[in-house]
Amino acid sequence: MKVGQEVKVFRLRDRVSSAIAEKLGKVGIIEDYKITDGNGVGFVVKFQDKSTTWFFEDELKPVS
């Protein structure tokens, strides 16, 4: 995945706040990369409502 790519949140790995849980099934654009705690790279995703949050790669799927 790369910056500028459109992605869909299809699963959540951990327990999250209700605000983040609401992003499940939503489509957004990758804005940046995030270095995680040693388990890999995450992606900062911006949604249509202008909110941003980060997800692990296995929580996102590219939108065709």
Buried (B, 14 or more C-beta within 10 A) or exposed (E): EEEEBEBBBEEBEEEBEEEBEBBEEBBBBBBEBBEEEEEEEBBBBBBEEEBEBBBBEEBBBEEE
